């Protein structure tokens, strides 16, 4: 079966839906192809704990969050930045607010109301949504190939926007299966790697019994960076917001050296000298556990971590130093399927400023398929929305 589409968008995550909206608003006839039974599954899952659309930081602080991809992403995000994204959400009836951390959320705090309003808008723009269409590459005539429940479907498109996501949360639809398809076309794709992920630590049985326990606020130092935040002890190691923010450097160190050291300050609000003085007070008949809790101010999980590094020092100054700079050896990176996002993808050298593949005119790429990564906090979705908008507008111009 063969059909035609002026603009074919492959993938119905935030990048794909935004590309479809931008192209349709420019007057193009758009069809979205999605391999799952329903659209935007990963987007909905990400919004279960509160849909963090973007961040309220000014762009000079915002853009460096993208690391090595800052330069190619800067003009794309500047064209559709945090303020524009908030205005777009509000145009869908989803007023936004800025949380205490600077993160931006819809008032509903959920993804589903926004998605429902968005799909209604797309329908009003004439966008068609074809579900259960799994992309399988191109045929000899350059037509798009899809596997469907009714068999193979070929699509002739004036332009195509690919927004198939990375390889995290594959059960939601983004499994990275497109990598081999693009490499077979001679394109340079950086290997997909876990980002915003947890890490393995060889815990003792005692620490494993604390699995699920929150740790924080603490200050973490690793891979040349320090930040304050919270994390969670797991049976296999450690994860959580503060860990995710450091994950790129920690991951790179483990891939390079086989392990990475993470230093934890268990009492960031107390100076080393003040903590040593507290620990040096006469103990009377108190046990060391009581001293750590009362004088050291450590929670049970923090006290267990202090013991994890070896026998506790008897000298108060040395004990304070242990608490203020506890070394943890990270020995592995959690699998990409368990990561929040993924790094790697089609290299920016292979695409134009409008995200069109240089060697394949009419093919555009957006979202996590491109080679960039960012921490959580709204930066991930912002780049997906902005790149989808850029690719959709450019595809409409290309298709005329």
N, C-alpha and C positions, 0 to 999 in steps of 0.2 A: 504494500500500500504506500502510495506517495502523496504527500500534501505539500503545500507551499505556505511560507510565512515571510512576511516582509522583514520582521525581526524575530529571531528565535532566541529566547533566554533559557539557558539550561541551568536549573537549580532555583529553588524557591525560598532560599534563606533571605536575610535582610539585603544582601548585595544584589541578589537576583531580582527580588521584588522591587527594589529601588531602581534598578536598571530598566525594568519593565515600565514602571511609572514614568520615568524620565523620557523614555522613547515614545510611549503612548501620548504623553503630554505634548510632545513635539509633532504629533500627527501621524506617527507610524502605527501600522497594524502589528500587534505584538502577540506572540504565543509563548507561554511559559511551559517548559517540559520538566517534570519532576518524577524521580523514580519511586518515591515513597507514596503511600496511599493518601497522604494529606500534606499540606504545605507547611514550611517553616517549623519543623519539629524541634530542631536544635534551638531555635530562637525562643520557642515556648518553654523549653526546658531551662534555658538560661534565665528566664524571667520568673521562675518559680520562687526564688528567694528574694525577688525584687528586681524589676527590670532596670538595670543601670545603663541608660541610653548613652550618656556621654559624661564629660567632666566640665566643671565651670572654670578651670584654669584658663588664664590668658594664653594665647597661642605661643608666645615666646617660651613659656614653661611647658605647654602642652606638646608641642611638636618633638622636642628631644626624647619623649617617651618611646619614639619609634626607632631609636638607635640608628643603625646603619641605613635604615630605609627612610630616614627623615627627609633627605633631599628629594627623592622622587615623590614621596607622599605629600610634602608640604604644599605644593600648589593645588593638589586635589582636595586636601582638607581645608585650605584657605578658601576655596571656592564654595565649599559646603561644610562650614565649621560647626562648632557646638551651638552657637546661637541660632544658626539656620536650622539645625536638626531639632532644636527645641520648638522653633516656630512651626516646623513641619508637623511635629507631633501634635501641637496645639491646633493646627488646622484640621486634624483628624478628631478633634474633640477631646484630646488627652492632654490636659494641662500638666505642666511639670513643676517640680520644686527641687531646690538644691539642698542636699543633706548636709549634716555637720562636717562631713569629710570633703565636701565640695563636689560629690558625685550628684548627677542629675537623674531623677526618677520621674515617671509619670505619677500623677496624684493617685491613680488606682493601684500603683505599685506592681502591676501585673502586665504581662505581655499579651494576654488573650484579648482584652478589650481593644487594644491598639491594632492587633492583627485583624480582628473582625472588621474594624472601620477601614483599615487599609485595603483589605480584599474587596470591600464594597466599592471603594474608590476605583480600584483597578477594573472591576467589572463595569463600572460606569464609563471608564475610558475605553471600553471595548476589548480589554485584554482577556485572552482565553487561557485557561489553565488546564493542561493535560497531565493527569496523574498516572503513576505506574508506567512511566516512560524512562527506561534506563539507557543512558547514552553509551554507545558502543563504538564511537569513532566516525569515520567518513568512508563512503564507498569510492569507487574509482572515478566517479563524476563529481566528487566533492560534496555529495549530499550527506546530511546528517543521518546517522543510523541509530535507531532506538529499538530496544526490545520491549514489547508490550504484551499484555495477556492475550492479545489477538494475533501475535506474531510480530515480525520485524516491520517497522515503519520507517520510511525514508522521507526526509524533509528537505526541500529546496528553500533556502533562506537567502534574502538579500544581505543580511548581516546576522551575526550570531554573538551573543554575550554568554560566556561561560562563567558560572558562579557556583561551582560545585563544592566549595568549602575545602577544609584541610583534611585531617585524618583523625581528629579527636571525636569522641562520642560516635563511633561508626554506626551504632544501632539507630541513631537519629538521621542517618542518611549520608553523612560526609565520611566516606571510607578511603579517600585518596586513590580510588581506582583509576582516576584520570591521568595519573602520573605516567604510566606506561604508554597511554594513548598519545600524550604530547611528546614524549621522548621518541616514539616511533615516527613522529612527524619531523624529527630533527631539532626539537626545541630543547633548550637548556633548563632543566628543572633541578633546583637544589633539593637534596633529600629532605623529606618531611621528618621533623623531630618534635618531641613533646615540648610544650611551652606552658607556662603557668601550671606547673606540675608538682607532685610530691617527690620525695626522695627516700631511698632505702638507708636504714641505719641498723647495724647489728646489735639490737637491743638485748639486754639480759632478760631472763624470764620475768623479773620483777617489773621492768619497764613495760614489757608487753601487757602486763596486767592493767596498765593505765590507759590502754587503747581507747581513744575517744575523748580523753581528757584535754580540755583547753589549756593553753599555756600563754599567759600574757596579762598585761602588756610586758613585753620584753624588747630588748634591742638586739638585733641580729647583725652580724658582720660576716660577710663572705664574698669572695670573688671581687675584692676591692671596693665593696659598697657596704654601708651601714644604714639601717632603718629601724624604726620602732613600729611594733605592731603585735599582732596575735597570731598564734599558730595552734596546731592540734597534733598531739602525739597519736600515732597509729600503730597497729601491730607490726607493720613493716618498717615504719620510720617516722616521717614528719611531713606535714603539709599545712595549708592554710594561707591566708592573705599575705602575711609578711614573707612567707616562703615563696609564694608565687612571684612576688615583686623581685626577688633575687634569683629566680629560677634560671634565667638565661645564662648568667655568668657561672652559676653552680653547675649547670648541665654541661657547659663547654669545658669546665675544669675536669669534670668526671670523664668526659669523652677523651680528653687529652691525657690525663694523668691516672685515670683509674679510680680516683677518689678526690674528694674536696673537703676542706675543713670549714665548718660553720661555727663561729664563736657566739655564744649566747650570754647576754647580760641579764641575769634573772631578777635583778633589782635596779632597773635603770633610773629610778627616782632617788636613789641614795648613793652618795659618793663612796668611793673605796675607803677613805679614811673614816667616815662616819659609820660605815658598816662594820669595819674592824673594831671600832670603839664599842659598838653595841655588842658584838660577839665576845669582846674581851671582858665584859662585866662578870662579877662573881656568879658562878652557876648554882652554888648551893648543891642541892640534891637533884637538880634537873638532869634529865637525860639529854643526849645530843639532839634527839628528835625534837624535844621541847625547846632547846636553844635555837634550833633552826627555825622553828615556827614562831616563837615569841620574840627573840632578839633579832633573828635574821629576816623575819617577815615572809618566810617561804611557804607556799602552799604545799600540800603533799606531793604533787607531781614535780614541783620545782625542787623539793628536797630529795626526791628520788633521782632526779637528773644530776644533782650535785654529787650523789653517791656513785652514779654511773661511771664517773671519770676515775674511780679508784677510791681507796680508803680516804676518809675525810681528814684533812690536815688538823693537827692539834693546835697549832699556832693560829690565833684569831686573825692575824694579818694574812696568812696563807689561805685560811678558810674564806675570808672575804674576797681574796683574789680569785679563788675558785668560783665563787658565786657570781662575781662580776665579769668573769671571762671563762665561761665553761666551754671547752672544745668538744664539738661533735664531729665525728668522721662520717661523711656521707659517702656511701659505697656504690650507689646505683640510682638511676633515674627511673621513675615509674613509667609503665608503658604508655605509648602515645594514645591508646584507646581510653585511658583513664585521665588524660590531661584535659584541661579546660580548653586549650587551643593548641595550634601547632605552628611551628616555624618551618621555613623552607617554602618552596613553590617555584613558579615560573619567574625567572630572573628579570629584573626591570630592564636590563640591557636588551632583552628580546621584545620589548613593547615600546610603543611611542608614548608621548606625553598624554595621549588620549586613551592609553591602555589597549591599543590595537597591536596584535602580533605582527611584527615587521615582516616576517616571511610568509604570512598568510593574511593578506588584506581582507577585511571584512570580519575577522575573528577578533573579538575583544575579551578580555579577562578581568574579573573583579573579585574583591573579597579576599578570603584566605588562600585562594589559589596562587596569589602573588607572594613573592619572597619577602615577607615582613613579619614581625612579631611585636607585641606590646603587652604591658602588664594589664591586669584587670583594673577596673575603675572607670569604665566607660570608653577607654581608648580602643578596645577591640571593635566594638560596634560602630564607633564613630568612623573608623577607617573603612569598615565594610559598607556602611551607608554612603559615604563620600565617594568611594571608588565605584560603587554600583551606579551612582548618579552620573559620574564622569563617563563611564563606559556606555550607559544607556543613551545619553545625549549624543555621544560621538557616533554610536551605531546608527541612530536616526539620521544624522547628517550624512553618513556614508551611504545609507540605503536610499537617500534622496527623497 
